Amino acid sequence: MKTSDRFAPAGVDFANFHPKHFAWKLEGKVATITLNRPERKNPLTLESYAELRDTFRNLRYCDFIKTIVLTGAGGNFCSGGDVHEIIGPLVTMQKNDDMDGLLKFTRMTGDLVKEMRACPQIIVAAIDGVCAGAGAILAMASDLRYGTPNSKTAFLFVRVGLAGADMGACNILPRLIGAGRAAELLYTGRSMDGAEAERWGFFNKLCESEHLLAQAHELAASIASGPTFAHAMTKKCIHQEWSMGIDDAIEAEAQAQAICMQTKDYERAYNAFVAKQRPVFEGN
């Protein structure tokens, strides 16, 4: 047993993981999370929010999974929070003046985004069909996004009387597509089709629906075969440097790169170059 295994969260065995509220598949170094309530376009429930939050938190302690593919079943990504299982109970809490309960809920949903950004694995979202509300947030919080021409992405909180300020949208979305475009989507709640999402930089690539998951897996597997310690460092720096000035960011990257220069992967890359071979990275 490794020392780090002794303080990993109890009961988490991702090699034999059987979540209750979404599907899980492990192929080599790539895990696939599938939101699987296709009959209702894969909405989230209170329980699935919490299980996703805990899963991404526990992935910090998993060293054999290097990338995550996040997708939905049945031709849709995620329709957001379930109207009956989430919005209905929240309206009841509002009627009962339960501000404490409402705040616990909004903080819990925000914690899911925090855990997605904090986990070292690169998250590739594969988005087809409906991607709305909290579903659009899950896509936004991923590291990379592949979409289809058939996708419809909508940050539609304003259409149910809420602010566009939800789960970090006012911070993250402008960084992906620009402040003006983000403001339009958050104020109007309108949807972006796939072509617009790619043109605006929300999607990294458009794929045909029948090839979407395979191409997302191909990308995830390619990243997983690379220097994954360095990938995790890049992800951390992208996230942390949002609140830094240029000088602080340059210093943070100097320290990050010096740490990466101590890895075996850095040495492997040099030795492979000298030998005119392709490096085989091991993530350490």
C-alpha positions in Angstrom: 0.0 0.0 0.0 1.3 3.5 -0.9 1.4 6.1 1.8 -1.1 8.2 -0.1 -3.6 5.3 -0.1 -3.7 5.6 3.7 -5.4 9.0 3.7 -7.5 8.6 0.6 -11.3 8.9 1.2 -12.7 5.7 2.7 -14.7 3.5 0.5 -13.8 5.0 -2.9 -12.5 2.3 -5.3 -12.8 3.7 -8.8 -11.8 0.4 -10.3 -15.0 -1.1 -8.9 -17.1 2.1 -8.8 -20.9 1.7 -9.1 -22.6 5.1 -8.7 -26.3 5.3 -8.1 -27.2 8.4 -10.1 -25.2 8.2 -13.3 -23.4 5.6 -15.4 -19.6 5.0 -15.0 -17.3 3.2 -17.4 -13.5 2.8 -17.1 -11.4 2.1 -20.2 -7.7 2.2 -19.5 -6.8 5.6 -18.1 -10.1 7.2 -19.3 -13.3 7.2 -17.3 -16.7 8.1 -18.8 -19.5 9.6 -16.8 -22.9 9.4 -18.5 -25.9 11.2 -17.2 -28.5 8.6 -17.9 -32.1 9.7 -17.5 -32.7 9.9 -21.3 -36.5 9.8 -21.0 -36.3 13.3 -19.5 -33.2 14.5 -21.3 -30.9 13.7 -18.4 -31.9 16.2 -15.7 -30.0 16.5 -12.5 -31.5 15.7 -9.1 -30.4 16.8 -5.6 -28.8 13.4 -5.2 -27.0 13.4 -8.6 -25.6 16.8 -7.9 -24.2 15.6 -4.6 -22.8 12.3 -6.1 -21.1 14.1 -8.9 -19.6 16.6 -6.5 -18.3 13.8 -4.3 -17.0 11.8 -7.3 -14.9 14.7 -8.6 -13.6 15.5 -5.1 -12.5 11.8 -4.6 -10.8 11.8 -8.1 -8.1 13.9 -6.5 -6.9 10.8 -4.8 -7.1 8.5 -7.9 -3.8 8.2 -9.7 -4.7 5.7 -12.4 -7.5 7.7 -14.0 -6.0 10.5 -16.1 -9.0 12.0 -18.0 -12.8 12.1 -17.8 -15.3 12.1 -20.6 -18.6 13.7 -19.4 -21.7 13.0 -21.6 -25.4 12.3 -21.7 -27.5 9.4 -22.8 -30.1 9.3 -25.6 -28.9 12.1 -27.8 -29.0 14.9 -25.2 -26.4 16.1 -22.7 -28.4 17.5 -19.8 -31.6 19.5 -19.5 -30.6 21.1 -16.1 -32.2 20.7 -12.7 -35.2 18.4 -12.7 -38.4 20.6 -12.5 -40.2 18.3 -10.1 -37.3 17.0 -8.0 -35.4 20.2 -7.6 -37.4 23.3 -8.6 -40.6 22.2 -6.9 -38.9 21.6 -3.5 -37.0 24.9 -3.8 -40.2 26.8 -4.4 -41.6 25.1 -1.3 -38.5 26.3 0.7 -39.1 29.8 -0.6 -42.7 29.7 0.5 -41.5 28.6 4.0 -38.9 31.4 4.1 -36.2 28.8 4.3 -33.3 31.1 3.2 -30.8 28.8 5.0 -31.9 25.8 3.1 -31.8 27.7 -0.3 -28.3 28.9 0.4 -27.2 25.4 1.3 -28.5 24.2 -2.1 -26.8 26.9 -4.1 -23.6 26.4 -2.3 -23.8 22.7 -2.9 -24.3 23.2 -6.6 -21.4 25.6 -6.7 -19.2 23.0 -4.9 -19.7 20.7 -7.9 -18.1 23.3 -10.2 -15.3 23.8 -7.6 -14.5 20.1 -7.5 -14.5 19.8 -11.3 -12.0 22.7 -11.5 -9.9 21.3 -8.7 -9.6 17.6 -9.8 -6.3 17.0 -11.6 -8.0 15.0 -14.4 -8.7 16.8 -17.7 -12.5 16.7 -18.3 -13.8 16.5 -21.9 -17.5 17.2 -22.3 -19.2 15.5 -25.2 -22.3 17.6 -25.9 -25.3 16.6 -28.1 -28.8 17.8 -28.1 -30.1 19.7 -25.1 -27.5 21.4 -22.9 -29.4 23.7 -20.7 -29.3 25.4 -17.3 -27.1 23.3 -14.9 -26.2 21.2 -17.9 -24.7 24.2 -19.6 -22.8 24.9 -16.4 -21.3 21.3 -16.4 -20.2 21.8 -20.0 -18.7 25.2 -19.1 -16.9 23.8 -16.0 -15.2 21.1 -18.2 -11.7 21.7 -19.5 -12.6 20.9 -23.2 -15.9 20.7 -25.0 -16.8 18.8 -28.2 -20.3 19.5 -29.6 -22.5 18.7 -32.5 -24.5 20.8 -35.0 -27.6 19.5 -33.3 -26.7 20.8 -29.8 -28.5 23.7 -28.1 -26.7 25.3 -25.2 -28.7 27.7 -23.0 -27.9 29.4 -19.7 -31.6 29.8 -19.2 -31.7 30.8 -15.5 -33.4 34.2 -16.3 -36.3 32.3 -17.9 -37.2 30.9 -14.5 -36.8 34.2 -12.8 -33.3 33.7 -11.6 -30.0 35.6 -12.1 -27.5 34.5 -14.7 -25.1 34.4 -11.8 -25.2 30.7 -11.1 -22.4 28.3 -10.2 -19.7 30.6 -11.4 -21.2 31.5 -14.8 -20.5 35.2 -14.5 -16.8 34.4 -13.9 -16.1 31.5 -16.2 -18.3 32.0 -19.2 -16.9 35.5 -20.1 -13.4 34.0 -20.0 -14.4 31.4 -22.6 -16.4 33.5 -25.0 -15.9 37.1 -24.0 -17.8 39.4 -21.7 -20.3 40.8 -24.3 -21.3 37.5 -25.6 -21.6 36.0 -22.1 -23.8 38.9 -21.0 -26.2 38.4 -23.9 -26.6 34.7 -23.1 -27.0 35.3 -19.4 -29.5 38.2 -19.8 -31.6 36.6 -22.5 -31.4 32.8 -21.7 -31.4 32.1 -25.4 -29.7 29.0 -26.8 -26.6 28.7 -28.9 -26.6 26.2 -31.7 -23.5 24.1 -32.3 -22.1 26.3 -35.1 -22.4 29.4 -33.0 -21.0 27.7 -29.9 -17.9 26.7 -32.0 -17.6 30.1 -33.6 -17.7 31.8 -30.2 -15.1 29.4 -28.7 -17.4 27.6 -26.3 -16.9 24.3 -28.3 -13.4 23.3 -29.2 -14.7 21.2 -32.1 -17.9 20.2 -33.9 -18.5 16.5 -34.6 -21.4 14.7 -36.2 -23.6 13.1 -33.5 -22.7 9.6 -34.5 -19.0 10.3 -34.1 -19.1 12.6 -31.1 -18.4 10.1 -28.3 -15.7 8.3 -30.2 -13.9 11.6 -31.0 -14.2 12.8 -27.4 -12.7 9.5 -26.2 -9.9 9.8 -28.8 -9.0 13.2 -27.4 -9.3 12.0 -23.8 -7.1 9.0 -24.5 -4.5 11.2 -26.3 -4.3 13.5 -23.3 -4.2 10.5 -20.9 -1.2 9.1 -22.7 0.7 12.4 -22.3 2.6 13.9 -19.4 -0.4 13.9 -17.1 1.4 15.4 -14.1 2.2 18.3 -16.3 -1.4 18.4 -17.6 -2.6 18.7 -14.1 -0.2 21.5 -13.4 -1.5 23.3 -16.5 -5.0 22.9 -15.3 -4.2 24.3 -11.9 -2.4 27.3 -13.4 -5.2 28.1 -15.8 -7.6 28.1 -12.8 -5.4 29.9 -10.3 -4.1 32.6 -12.6 -7.5 34.0 -13.3 -7.1 36.1 -10.1 -3.4 37.0 -10.7 -1.7 39.9 -12.2 0.9 39.3 -15.0 3.9 39.4 -12.8 2.4 37.0 -10.2 1.3 34.7 -13.0 4.8 34.6 -14.5 6.3 33.8 -11.2 3.7 31.1 -10.5 4.5 29.5 -13.9 8.2 29.6 -13.2 7.7 27.7 -10.0 5.2 25.3 -11.7 7.6 24.6 -14.6 10.5 24.0 -12.2 8.5 21.4 -10.4 7.6 19.7 -13.7 11.4 19.7 -14.6 11.8 17.4 -11.6 9.6 14.7 -13.1 10.6 11.5 -14.7 8.5 12.4 -17.7 10.7 15.4 -18.5 13.8 13.1 -18.4 12.0 10.5 -20.6 11.2 13.2 -23.2 14.8 14.3 -23.4 16.1 10.7 -23.6 13.6 9.9 -26.4 14.6 13.0 -28.3 18.2 12.1 -28.1 17.4 8.5 -29.3 15.1 9.9 -32.0 12.2 8.0 -30.5 8.7 9.0 -29.4 8.6 9.5 -25.6 6.4 7.2 -23.5 5.1 9.2 -20.6 4.1 7.6 -17.3 2.6 10.6 -15.5 5.4 10.9 -12.9 
